[in-house]
């Protein structure tokens, strides 16, 4: 018996290739491990009452990350065909909202 779980899901090959290229990874399993690591970190941050944001290096242009299932109140609906085929990570992974205020 294995002590590891297994996940299987379909990913658009072009999207996967883009991610592998952006991350400098040759294996899809490495991309999946990295994605799960980031998702685990994000889930812990949200669970601890934190908000995940992205900013320009000078702190301007603030965007809040809103991912279904990660942020309370955001439905966990599957992405639409348009979202799956989009090159935009924000539309694939969730929604980036702008501007951010406390």
KEMIDO-871253 format. One record per atom (N, C-alpha, C): residue number from 1; residue in one letter; atom name; x, y, z. Coordinates in nm, 4 decimals. Example, Ala and Ser with C-alpha at 12.3 -4.5 7.8 and 13.67 -1.06 7.14 Angstrom:
<sekols>
1  A  N  1.3190  -0.5690  0.7800 .
1  A  CA  1.2300  -0.4500  0.7800 .
1  A  C  1.3200  -0.3300  0.7800 .
2  S  N  1.2850  -0.2250  0.7080 .
2  S  CA  1.3670  -0.1060  0.7140 .
2  S  C  1.2900  0.0030  0.7870 .
</sekols>
This chain:
<sekols>
1  X  N  0.0834  -0.1178  0.0000 .
1  X  CA  0.0000  0.0000  0.0000 .
1  X  C  0.0883  0.1247  0.0000 .
2  X  N  0.0517  0.2220  -0.0806 .
2  X  CA  0.1275  0.3458  -0.0927 .
2  X  C  0.0843  0.4453  0.0142 .
3  X  N  0.1794  0.5240  0.0633 .
3  X  CA  0.1463  0.6268  0.1608 .
3  X  C  0.1204  0.7617  0.0932 .
4  X  N  0.1098  0.7622  -0.0391 .
4  X  CA  0.0846  0.8846  -0.1144 .
4  X  C  -0.0509  0.8760  -0.1829 .
5  X  N  -0.1211  0.9891  -0.1867 .
5  X  CA  -0.2465  0.9955  -0.2601 .
5  X  C  -0.2175  1.0221  -0.4067 .
6  X  N  -0.3158  0.9951  -0.4883 .
6  X  CA  -0.2991  1.0183  -0.6322 .
6  X  C  -0.4157  1.1010  -0.6817 .
7  X  N  -0.3846  1.1979  -0.7669 .
7  X  CA  -0.4870  1.2823  -0.8288 .
7  X  C  -0.4759  1.2676  -0.9799 .
8  X  N  -0.5895  1.2668  -1.0436 .
8  X  CA  -0.5917  1.2647  -1.1905 .
8  X  C  -0.6920  1.3678  -1.2377 .
9  X  N  -0.6483  1.4521  -1.3296 .
9  X  CA  -0.7365  1.5513  -1.3886 .
9  X  C  -0.6793  1.5952  -1.5212 .
10  X  N  -0.7667  1.6453  -1.6056 .
10  X  CA  -0.7249  1.6892  -1.7392 .
10  X  C  -0.6855  1.8359  -1.7344 .
11  X  N  -0.5761  1.8679  -1.8008 .
11  X  CA  -0.5278  2.0055  -1.8108 .
11  X  C  -0.4986  2.0327  -1.9571 .
12  X  N  -0.5409  2.1489  -2.0028 .
12  X  CA  -0.5126  2.1889  -2.1402 .
12  X  C  -0.3609  2.1815  -2.1629 .
13  X  N  -0.3157  2.1066  -2.2628 .
13  X  CA  -0.1720  2.0881  -2.2847 .
13  X  C  -0.0970  2.2195  -2.3072 .
14  X  N  -0.1590  2.3117  -2.3777 .
14  X  CA  -0.0939  2.4401  -2.4030 .
14  X  C  -0.0755  2.5186  -2.2728 .
15  X  N  -0.1786  2.5175  -2.1881 .
15  X  CA  -0.1706  2.5853  -2.0587 .
15  X  C  -0.0594  2.5233  -1.9735 .
16  X  N  -0.0538  2.3909  -1.9706 .
16  X  CA  0.0488  2.3222  -1.8934 .
16  X  C  0.1883  2.3559  -1.9450 .
17  X  N  0.2058  2.3574  -2.0756 .
17  X  CA  0.3353  2.3920  -2.1347 .
17  X  C  0.3756  2.5342  -2.0969 .
18  X  N  0.2790  2.6272  -2.0985 .
18  X  CA  0.3077  2.7656  -2.0597 .
18  X  C  0.3533  2.7729  -1.9146 .
19  X  N  0.2831  2.7004  -1.8267 .
19  X  CA  0.3228  2.6993  -1.6851 .
19  X  C  0.4624  2.6396  -1.6675 .
20  X  N  0.4870  2.5282  -1.7332 .
20  X  CA  0.6180  2.4645  -1.7226 .
20  X  C  0.7269  2.5602  -1.7690 .
21  X  N  0.7022  2.6321  -1.8767 .
21  X  CA  0.7988  2.7275  -1.9286 .
21  X  C  0.8202  2.8432  -1.8313 .
22  X  N  0.7104  2.8997  -1.7802 .
22  X  CA  0.7208  3.0113  -1.6851 .
22  X  C  0.7967  2.9714  -1.5596 .
23  X  N  0.7768  2.8483  -1.5155 .
23  X  CA  0.8376  2.8004  -1.3918 .
23  X  C  0.9729  2.7331  -1.4135 .
24  X  N  1.0102  2.7119  -1.5383 .
24  X  CA  1.1363  2.6445  -1.5665 .
24  X  C  1.1359  2.4988  -1.5241 .
25  X  N  1.0203  2.4345  -1.5384 .
25  X  CA  1.0054  2.2944  -1.4974 .
25  X  C  0.9788  2.2075  -1.6197 .
26  X  N  1.0395  2.0890  -1.6212 .
26  X  CA  1.0182  2.0000  -1.7349 .
26  X  C  0.9112  1.8950  -1.7081 .
27  X  N  0.8777  1.8713  -1.5819 .
27  X  CA  0.7807  1.7669  -1.5468 .
27  X  C  0.6496  1.8275  -1.4978 .
28  X  N  0.5389  1.7729  -1.5465 .
28  X  CA  0.4082  1.8195  -1.5016 .
28  X  C  0.3865  1.7889  -1.3534 .
29  X  N  0.4488  1.6827  -1.3040 .
29  X  CA  0.4346  1.6510  -1.1614 .
29  X  C  0.4990  1.7587  -1.0746 .
30  X  N  0.6068  1.8199  -1.1227 .
30  X  CA  0.6695  1.9295  -1.0486 .
30  X  C  0.5782  2.0518  -1.0452 .
31  X  N  0.5103  2.0783  -1.1564 .
31  X  CA  0.4138  2.1890  -1.1610 .
31  X  C  0.3014  2.1623  -1.0616 .
32  X  N  0.2505  2.0406  -1.0591 .
32  X  CA  0.1420  2.0055  -0.9678 .
32  X  C  0.1866  2.0184  -0.8225 .
33  X  N  0.3063  1.9710  -0.7900 .
33  X  CA  0.3573  1.9832  -0.6532 .
33  X  C  0.3691  2.1300  -0.6122 .
34  X  N  0.4214  2.2119  -0.7013 .
34  X  CA  0.4358  2.3547  -0.6725 .
34  X  C  0.2996  2.4198  -0.6535 .
35  X  N  0.2056  2.3865  -0.7416 .
35  X  CA  0.0708  2.4434  -0.7316 .
35  X  C  0.0056  2.4044  -0.5991 .
36  X  N  0.0181  2.2799  -0.5589 .
36  X  CA  -0.0416  2.2345  -0.4330 .
36  X  C  0.0278  2.2997  -0.3127 .
37  X  N  0.1566  2.3222  -0.3219 .
37  X  CA  0.2291  2.3903  -0.2146 .
37  X  C  0.1787  2.5333  -0.1980 .
38  X  N  0.1625  2.6040  -0.3101 .
38  X  CA  0.1120  2.7416  -0.3051 .
38  X  C  -0.0322  2.7432  -0.2552 .
39  X  N  -0.1147  2.6513  -0.3020 .
39  X  CA  -0.2533  2.6445  -0.2578 .
39  X  C  -0.2623  2.6146  -0.1081 .
40  X  N  -0.1794  2.5248  -0.0594 .
40  X  CA  -0.1774  2.4942  0.0836 .
40  X  C  -0.1395  2.6178  0.1647 .
41  X  N  -0.0370  2.6895  0.1199 .
41  X  CA  0.0040  2.8127  0.1879 .
41  X  C  -0.1101  2.9139  0.1877 .
42  X  N  -0.1741  2.9327  0.0725 .
42  X  CA  -0.2835  3.0293  0.0605 .
42  X  C  -0.4001  2.9913  0.1513 .
43  X  N  -0.4322  2.8637  0.1579 .
43  X  CA  -0.5421  2.8182  0.2438 .
43  X  C  -0.5115  2.8463  0.3901 .
44  X  N  -0.3881  2.8248  0.4313 .
44  X  CA  -0.3489  2.8546  0.5698 .
44  X  C  -0.3564  3.0047  0.5967 .
45  X  N  -0.3116  3.0855  0.5030 .
45  X  CA  -0.3168  3.2302  0.5201 .
45  X  C  -0.4613  3.2769  0.5386 .
46  X  N  -0.5504  3.2292  0.4521 .
46  X  CA  -0.6918  3.2680  0.4602 .
46  X  C  -0.7524  3.2167  0.5904 .
47  X  N  -0.7203  3.0942  0.6272 .
47  X  CA  -0.7706  3.0369  0.7518 .
47  X  C  -0.7280  3.1197  0.8726 .
48  X  N  -0.6128  3.1832  0.8635 .
48  X  CA  -0.5624  3.2669  0.9719 .
48  X  C  -0.6081  3.4121  0.9600 .
49  X  N  -0.7070  3.4359  0.8723 .
49  X  CA  -0.7654  3.5693  0.8616 .
49  X  C  -0.6876  3.6670  0.7759 .
50  X  N  -0.5961  3.6185  0.6973 .
50  X  CA  -0.5152  3.7061  0.6120 .
50  X  C  -0.5774  3.7166  0.4733 .
51  X  N  -0.5394  3.8200  0.4005 .
51  X  CA  -0.5852  3.8441  0.2645 .
51  X  C  -0.4638  3.8342  0.1732 .
52  X  N  -0.4791  3.7698  0.0586 .
52  X  CA  -0.3679  3.7522  -0.0349 .
52  X  C  -0.3785  3.8575  -0.1434 .
53  X  N  -0.2722  3.9360  -0.1572 .
53  X  CA  -0.2709  4.0437  -0.2557 .
53  X  C  -0.1429  4.0397  -0.3372 .
54  X  N  -0.1488  4.1077  -0.4510 .
54  X  CA  -0.0338  4.1266  -0.5382 .
54  X  C  -0.0206  4.2759  -0.5619 .
55  X  N  0.1013  4.3270  -0.5589 .
55  X  CA  0.1226  4.4691  -0.5842 .
55  X  C  0.2411  4.4885  -0.6778 .
56  X  N  0.2491  4.6064  -0.7334 .
56  X  CA  0.3698  4.6443  -0.8064 .
56  X  C  0.4833  4.6536  -0.7043 .
57  X  N  0.6071  4.6523  -0.7495 .
57  X  CA  0.7202  4.6513  -0.6567 .
57  X  C  0.7233  4.7733  -0.5647 .
58  X  N  0.6588  4.8827  -0.6050 .
58  X  CA  0.6549  5.0020  -0.5194 .
58  X  C  0.5332  5.0034  -0.4276 .
59  X  N  0.4535  4.8960  -0.4270 .
59  X  CA  0.3371  4.8868  -0.3405 .
59  X  C  0.2090  4.9412  -0.4009 .
60  X  N  0.2172  4.9941  -0.5213 .
60  X  CA  0.0977  5.0464  -0.5873 .
60  X  C  0.0291  4.9372  -0.6677 .
61  X  N  -0.0832  4.9711  -0.7277 .
61  X  CA  -0.1567  4.8801  -0.8156 .
61  X  C  -0.1876  4.7482  -0.7447 .
62  X  N  -0.2633  4.7572  -0.6378 .
62  X  CA  -0.2927  4.6417  -0.5523 .
62  X  C  -0.4083  4.5604  -0.6097 .
63  X  N  -0.3895  4.4288  -0.6165 .
63  X  CA  -0.4928  4.3354  -0.6605 .
63  X  C  -0.5119  4.2312  -0.5512 .
64  X  N  -0.6364  4.2014  -0.5189 .
64  X  CA  -0.6672  4.0979  -0.4204 .
64  X  C  -0.7018  3.9683  -0.4938 .
65  X  N  -0.6441  3.8583  -0.4499 .
65  X  CA  -0.6724  3.7289  -0.5093 .
65  X  C  -0.8002  3.6717  -0.4490 .
66  X  N  -0.8943  3.6360  -0.5357 .
66  X  CA  -1.0200  3.5750  -0.4925 .
66  X  C  -1.0368  3.4462  -0.5719 .
67  X  N  -1.0182  3.3333  -0.5040 .
67  X  CA  -1.0249  3.2029  -0.5691 .
67  X  C  -1.1435  3.1251  -0.5124 .
68  X  N  -1.2285  3.0707  -0.5989 .
68  X  CA  -1.3410  2.9901  -0.5492 .
68  X  C  -1.2923  2.8790  -0.4572 .
69  X  N  -1.3611  2.8651  -0.3443 .
69  X  CA  -1.3250  2.7626  -0.2486 .
69  X  C  -1.2175  2.8047  -0.1510 .
70  X  N  -1.1444  2.9105  -0.1821 .
70  X  CA  -1.0378  2.9572  -0.0947 .
70  X  C  -1.0828  3.0782  -0.0138 .
71  X  N  -1.1581  3.1656  -0.0770 .
71  X  CA  -1.2059  3.2867  -0.0118 .
71  X  C  -1.3524  3.2667  0.0254 .
72  X  N  -1.3865  3.2869  0.1522 .
72  X  CA  -1.5255  3.2695  0.1944 .
72  X  C  -1.6209  3.3557  0.1115 .
73  X  N  -1.7346  3.2968  0.0741 .
73  X  CA  -1.8348  3.3706  -0.0016 .
73  X  C  -1.8203  3.3617  -0.1521 .
74  X  N  -1.7105  3.3059  -0.2009 .
74  X  CA  -1.6920  3.2904  -0.3454 .
74  X  C  -1.7332  3.1486  -0.3812 .
75  X  N  -1.8348  3.1323  -0.4674 .
75  X  CA  -1.8825  2.9980  -0.5007 .
75  X  C  -1.7746  2.9128  -0.5661 .
76  X  N  -1.7861  2.7831  -0.5482 .
76  X  CA  -1.6865  2.6904  -0.6014 .
76  X  C  -1.7296  2.6298  -0.7344 .
77  X  N  -1.7853  2.7114  -0.8210 .
77  X  CA  -1.8284  2.6633  -0.9525 .
77  X  C  -1.7069  2.6309  -1.0383 .
78  X  N  -1.7238  2.5351  -1.1252 .
78  X  CA  -1.6174  2.5000  -1.2193 .
78  X  C  -1.5967  2.6150  -1.3168 .
79  X  N  -1.4730  2.6351  -1.3661 .
79  X  CA  -1.4495  2.7421  -1.4622 .
79  X  C  -1.5260  2.7177  -1.5920 .
80  X  N  -1.5678  2.8256  -1.6537 .
80  X  CA  -1.6377  2.8155  -1.7813 .
80  X  C  -1.5391  2.7796  -1.8912 .
81  X  N  -1.5904  2.7432  -2.0072 .
81  X  CA  -1.5030  2.7125  -2.1211 .
81  X  C  -1.4156  2.8326  -2.1549 .
82  X  N  -1.4714  2.9525  -2.1501 .
82  X  CA  -1.3939  3.0727  -2.1802 .
82  X  C  -1.2796  3.0897  -2.0803 .
83  X  N  -1.3061  3.0616  -1.9525 .
83  X  CA  -1.2013  3.0724  -1.8527 .
83  X  C  -1.0941  2.9663  -1.8737 .
84  X  N  -1.1343  2.8454  -1.9099 .
84  X  CA  -1.0363  2.7384  -1.9310 .
84  X  C  -0.9470  2.7677  -2.0503 .
85  X  N  -1.0006  2.8330  -2.1522 .
85  X  CA  -0.9207  2.8557  -2.2722 .
85  X  C  -0.8488  2.9895  -2.2707 .
86  X  N  -0.8722  3.0696  -2.1689 .
86  X  CA  -0.8093  3.2010  -2.1594 .
86  X  C  -0.6620  3.1865  -2.1244 .
87  X  N  -0.5806  3.2782  -2.1731 .
87  X  CA  -0.4398  3.2807  -2.1363 .
87  X  C  -0.4190  3.3509  -2.0029 .
88  X  N  -0.5238  3.4083  -1.9485 .
88  X  CA  -0.5133  3.4833  -1.8244 .
88  X  C  -0.5159  3.3898  -1.7045 .
89  X  N  -0.4119  3.3923  -1.6245 .
89  X  CA  -0.4089  3.3094  -1.5052 .
89  X  C  -0.5191  3.3521  -1.4104 .
90  X  N  -0.5470  3.4824  -1.4020 .
90  X  CA  -0.6490  3.5271  -1.3074 .
90  X  C  -0.7855  3.4710  -1.3428 .
91  X  N  -0.8169  3.4567  -1.4710 .
91  X  CA  -0.9470  3.4021  -1.5060 .
91  X  C  -0.9474  3.2501  -1.4934 .
92  X  N  -0.8311  3.1878  -1.5041 .
92  X  CA  -0.8246  3.0427  -1.4872 .
92  X  C  -0.8325  3.0060  -1.3394 .
93  X  N  -0.7560  3.0752  -1.2575 .
93  X  CA  -0.7430  3.0368  -1.1180 .
93  X  C  -0.8462  3.1006  -1.0276 .
94  X  N  -0.9007  3.2062  -1.0669 .
94  X  CA  -0.9939  3.2777  -0.9814 .
94  X  C  -1.0134  3.4175  -1.0351 .
95  X  N  -1.0359  3.5102  -0.9474 .
95  X  CA  -1.0609  3.6462  -0.9915 .
95  X  C  -0.9713  3.7403  -0.9137 .
96  X  N  -0.9035  3.8270  -0.9845 .
96  X  CA  -0.8253  3.9305  -0.9196 .
96  X  C  -0.9137  4.0542  -0.9137 .
97  X  N  -0.9305  4.1067  -0.7962 .
97  X  CA  -1.0131  4.2253  -0.7826 .
97  X  C  -0.9249  4.3464  -0.7612 .
98  X  N  -0.9716  4.4601  -0.8055 .
98  X  CA  -0.8959  4.5834  -0.7968 .
98  X  C  -0.9935  4.6979  -0.7832 .
99  X  N  -0.9722  4.7972  -0.7051 .
99  X  CA  -0.8625  4.8136  -0.6100 .
99  X  C  -0.8919  4.7417  -0.4800 .
100  X  N  -0.7909  4.7288  -0.3975 .
100  X  CA  -0.8045  4.6643  -0.2679 .
100  X  C  -0.8151  4.7689  -0.1591 .
101  X  N  -0.9040  4.7478  -0.0665 .
101  X  CA  -0.9094  4.8333  0.0521 .
101  X  C  -0.9428  4.7457  0.1707 .
102  X  N  -0.8962  4.7854  0.2861 .
102  X  CA  -0.9196  4.7072  0.4081 .
102  X  C  -1.0614  4.7181  0.4527 .
</sekols>
